[in-house]
Amino acid sequence: MAKDGRLFRTETGGSYSSSAYSYVWQETRKLALTPAQVASSLAARPYDLRHAAVSLWLNAGVPAPEVAKRAGHSVDVLLRVYAKCLDGQQEHINGKINDALG
């Protein structure tokens, strides 16, 4: 690991260009995914993994303030960007409310 926390660095300790990251990412997708997945938008960019993680945490019931802290967002930004990932959970949420009401 580099002194500044980066996991990937050049032999001299420098940082890679965004085009180098992009090239390696695209080549890695070809090795790790099926041809149909490569043709899709699945994990098209490394950032997509971050989005998937935040969505997973919210859907798992991790409180929004904790997810926001881990993602480096304010709660306001988190909910504005990720509110749509919570769609389709009305039955589950209603059950939680009913449980809380006893």
Beta strands, then each sheet from edge to edge (+ up, - down):
end
